[in-house]
């Protein structure tokens, strides 16, 4: 459990079109085996430390005749952002993916000091 010790809680959210490979015969639509798409996400302002990030699929367009294999994650989370990562494998054909995200953590206060 992440415990927050600051009375200022920050929430940031967004939506990201990961790819649309059907239109231009991209790798997620035509390829086989392990494939991934990464998108760097920057928060609207930095948190005091790495926040908790929740990700979810808000649009998933798959070939109905193939197995549906998907993995969506937030990786490399820092106070300023993270990488949104979508993966598939095998014979799965993915046309389009849109992912939504929500970050929650301690917000910076104007009186915070940065002492290094």
N, C-alpha and C positions, 0 to 999 in steps of 0.2 A: 504494500500500500504506500502510495506517495502521500506524505503529510505536508501540508502547506502551513508555513509559519508566518505568513504575511496576511494582513487584512485586505490587501489589494489583490484581487483575483482577476487575472486577465483571460479573456476568451477571444480567439480569433478563428475565423472560418473561411472556407473557400471551396471552389469547384474548379476542376481541371479536366479539360478534354485531353486524355492521355495520347490518343491517336485515332485516326480514321483511315485504316489501311485498305478497306474495301474499294474506295474510289480510285486508288492508284496502284493496286496490286502489291501492297506492302507486305513485309515479312510476316506480320502477325496473321495475315489472311492467307498467304500462299505458302508459308514455310512449314516445316515440321521439326519436332524436337524441341529442346529448350529455347525459349525466346523471352526477352524482357524489354520493358519500356520504363525509363526513369525520367522523372521531372523534378527539377529543383523547385522547392517552395520556400519563399521568404515571408516571414510574418510581417504584418503591417508595422509593428514595432517590437523590439527585443523583449523577451521575458527576463526575469532575474536569473533563471537557470533553465535547464531543459524542461519543457512542459510535457504533459501527457498528450499524445496525439491519437485521435480516433479517426480511422478512415473507413469509407464504405463506398460500394458501387452505386452510382446513381443512374447509370445507363450502361447496359451490357448487350451487345449485338453479336450473336454467335451463329455459326453455321448449324442448322438444326439436325443435319445428318451426321455430325461428328460428336465425339465425347466432349463434355464441357469440363475443362480443367482450368481453374483460375486461382491466382494467389495475389492479393493486394496487401501491401504493407507500407508502414512509415519506417524508414531506416535513417540512420545517422542524424538523429534528432539533437539539435542544439538550441540555445536560447534565441537564435536568429532565424532558424528554419529547419528544413528536413528534406529528405528525398522521398518522393512518392513513387513506389515501385509496383508495377503490374507484371506478373509472370504467367506464362502458360507453357505447355509441353505436349509431347505426343503428336497426335494428328488434329488437335483442336484448331479450329479456324475462327479467329476473332476479327470481326469487321471494325467495331468501334467500342471504345471504353471511355466513360466519364466517371471520375471519382470525386467524392466530396470529402472534406476533412474538417476536423474541429480540434483546436489546441486549447488546453486549459492549464494554467500554471500561475505562479506568483508574478505579479506585474511589478514593474519598476515604479518607484516613488520619486518625485522630484528632489526629495531630501537625501536619497541614497548617495553614498560616496563610493567612487571607484578608486580603491587604493591598491596599487600593485607594487 
